[in-house]
Amino acid sequence: MPVIKYPRVRDPLFYEWDRKAQKCGLRHTIYAVNGDQYTGEWLDNLKHGKGTQIWKNTGAIYSGDWKFGKRDGYGSYSIPDPVTKEYKRVYTGWWENDRRGGRGMFFYPNGECYDGEWSDGLRSGWGKMQYKDGSVYEGQWLADQPDGQGVLRLPNGNRYEGGWKDGKKHGPGKYFYLDKGQQLEGIWVADIPKCGVLVDFGRDNAPAPSQYPLPEIELHDPAGVLAEARAMFDDSHN
């Protein structure tokens, strides 16, 4: 009986071409149609692992971790100075799903700097912000604003310790006027102290103390009203 041989079934040739075109593992620089370039690792035709991306339009550079085509992990982002063309670091830290997420340091164009936690590209969690006027805020953040408990130190040495909401002093807090040697402890609402107690605090060593010290409050009870009220309170609880 004759033996019939069937030809081996093969995939169409373009399947093989496509497999060869797929980018996996470490590759040299790959240029996109718009001129962007990437050098690093790939997985299933996506940037994955360690790599460096350069955007042609802005000249910005990201160097760090990638995950399925997005910045994810630890990396740094820099942009060229428009005048000197030297690269200036903008952000160094952790990324999640192509946005700043986790702990990282951000450098603003005006010289300010934030070192702390991020979520979805916004300052959220615990962080320290150094402002261009010399002020420093350290505490809790939410949606890019001081929110929770924090301390604000001013260039003249004065400081506020207490609650914050939407970037403003809000809730119980203490304001130390070290230049005048006084302390205000009270309740703030939208940056405004609504009620509180002002006392002298290190007034003798203050660089610009108030002209007159605050008088001490003495409680006089010539009629013995407080003693009578206290006795009535004790009797009602016996």
C-alpha positions in Angstrom: 0.0 0.0 0.0 1.6 3.3 -1.0 2.5 5.8 1.8 1.0 9.1 1.4 3.0 12.1 2.7 1.2 15.3 3.5 3.1 18.6 3.5 3.7 20.1 6.9 1.3 22.8 7.8 3.1 26.1 8.2 1.8 29.4 9.5 1.6 32.1 6.9 4.9 33.9 6.3 3.7 37.2 7.8 3.2 35.5 11.2 6.9 34.8 11.3 7.7 38.3 10.3 5.5 39.6 13.0 7.2 37.5 15.7 10.6 38.7 14.6 9.3 42.3 14.8 8.1 41.9 18.4 10.3 43.7 20.8 11.3 41.6 23.9 14.4 41.7 26.1 17.1 44.4 25.9 17.1 46.4 22.8 19.2 49.3 21.4 17.6 52.6 20.7 14.1 52.4 19.2 12.7 55.5 17.4 9.0 56.2 17.3 7.3 57.8 14.3 7.1 61.2 16.2 10.9 61.1 16.9 10.8 60.0 20.5 13.4 57.4 21.3 13.7 54.6 23.9 16.6 52.5 24.9 16.1 49.6 27.3 14.1 46.5 28.0 10.9 45.3 26.4 8.3 42.6 27.0 5.6 41.7 24.5 6.3 44.8 22.5 5.9 47.1 25.5 8.6 49.0 27.5 9.1 46.8 30.6 12.1 46.7 33.0 14.9 49.3 32.9 14.9 51.9 30.2 15.4 55.5 29.2 12.9 57.6 27.2 13.7 60.9 25.4 10.7 63.0 24.1 11.7 64.9 21.0 9.1 67.6 21.4 10.2 68.8 24.9 13.7 67.1 25.2 12.6 65.6 28.5 14.3 62.5 29.7 13.0 59.7 32.0 15.3 57.0 33.2 14.1 54.2 35.4 11.6 51.4 35.7 8.8 50.6 33.3 5.9 48.2 33.5 3.8 47.3 30.5 4.6 50.5 28.7 4.2 52.9 31.6 6.6 54.4 34.1 6.2 52.3 37.2 8.8 51.8 39.9 11.8 54.0 40.6 13.0 56.6 38.2 14.1 60.2 37.5 12.6 62.8 35.2 14.6 65.8 33.8 14.0 68.6 31.4 16.5 70.9 29.5 16.9 74.5 30.6 15.5 76.8 27.9 18.6 79.0 28.0 21.6 76.9 29.0 20.2 73.7 27.5 21.6 71.9 30.5 19.3 69.2 32.0 17.6 70.1 35.3 16.2 67.4 37.5 12.4 67.7 38.1 11.5 64.6 39.9 13.3 61.6 41.4 11.3 58.9 43.2 8.6 56.3 42.8 6.0 56.1 40.0 2.7 54.2 39.7 0.9 53.8 36.5 2.8 56.6 34.7 2.3 59.1 37.5 4.2 60.1 40.6 3.2 57.7 43.4 5.0 56.8 46.6 8.0 58.6 48.1 9.7 61.2 45.9 11.4 64.6 45.6 10.0 67.3 43.2 11.9 70.4 42.1 9.7 73.4 41.0 10.8 75.9 38.4 10.7 78.8 41.0 13.2 77.0 43.3 10.7 75.4 45.6 11.1 71.8 46.6 8.8 69.0 48.0 10.1 65.8 49.5 7.5 63.4 50.6 4.7 61.1 49.5 2.6 61.2 46.3 -0.6 59.6 45.1 -1.9 59.8 41.5 0.6 62.5 40.7 -0.4 64.7 43.6 1.2 65.4 47.0 -0.6 63.1 49.4 0.5 61.6 52.7 3.4 63.0 54.8 5.8 65.5 53.2 8.0 68.5 53.6 7.6 71.6 51.4 10.2 74.3 51.1 8.8 77.6 49.7 10.7 80.3 47.8 10.1 82.8 50.6 12.0 80.6 53.1 8.9 79.1 54.8 8.8 75.4 55.4 5.7 73.2 55.9 6.1 69.7 57.2 3.1 67.5 57.8 0.2 65.8 56.2 -1.0 66.4 52.6 -4.1 65.5 50.7 -4.8 66.2 47.0 -1.8 68.6 46.7 -2.8 70.7 49.8 -1.7 70.7 53.4 -4.5 68.7 55.1 -4.4 67.1 58.6 -1.7 67.9 61.2 1.3 69.9 60.3 3.9 72.6 61.2 4.6 75.8 59.3 7.8 77.6 60.0 8.2 81.1 58.8 11.5 82.9 57.9 11.3 85.1 61.0 11.2 82.1 63.3 7.4 82.2 64.0 5.6 78.9 63.5 2.2 77.3 63.6 1.5 73.8 64.9 -1.9 72.3 64.4 -4.7 71.3 62.1 -5.0 72.1 58.4 -7.7 71.7 55.7 -7.5 72.5 52.0 -4.2 74.3 52.5 -5.4 76.6 55.3 -5.1 76.5 59.1 -8.2 74.8 60.4 -9.0 73.3 63.8 -7.1 73.4 67.1 -3.6 74.9 66.8 -0.8 76.9 68.4 0.8 79.9 66.8 4.2 80.9 68.3 5.2 84.5 67.8 8.8 84.1 68.7 9.7 87.5 67.4 7.3 89.0 70.0 7.6 86.3 72.7 3.9 85.4 72.6 1.8 82.3 71.9 -1.7 82.0 70.7 -3.5 78.8 71.3 -7.0 78.4 69.9 -9.3 77.3 67.1 -8.7 78.3 63.4 -11.2 78.3 60.6 -10.0 78.9 57.0 -6.7 80.5 58.2 -8.5 82.8 60.7 -8.2 82.4 64.5 -11.8 82.4 65.8 -11.1 82.0 69.5 -8.1 81.4 71.7 -5.8 82.5 74.5 -2.8 84.7 74.0 0.0 84.4 76.6 3.6 85.6 76.9 6.1 83.0 75.8 9.8 83.6 76.1 9.2 87.4 76.0 12.5 88.3 77.7 14.5 86.7 74.8 12.3 87.8 72.0 14.0 90.1 69.4 11.0 92.4 69.1 8.9 92.0 72.3 5.6 93.7 72.7 5.8 97.0 74.6 3.9 95.8 77.6 3.7 92.3 79.0 0.3 90.6 79.2 -1.2 91.0 82.7 -1.7 87.8 84.6 -5.4 87.0 85.2 -6.2 86.8 88.9 -9.6 85.5 90.0 -11.1 87.4 92.9 -14.0 86.0 94.9 -14.8 88.4 97.7 -18.3 87.1 98.2 -17.2 83.4 98.4 -19.4 82.5 95.4 -17.0 80.0 94.1 -16.5 78.3 97.5 -20.3 78.0 97.9 -20.7 76.6 94.4 -18.0 74.1 95.0 -19.6 73.0 98.2 -23.0 72.6 96.5 -21.3 70.5 93.8 -19.6 68.3 96.3 -22.9 67.8 98.2 -24.8 66.8 95.0 -22.2 64.0 94.3 -22.1 62.6 97.8 
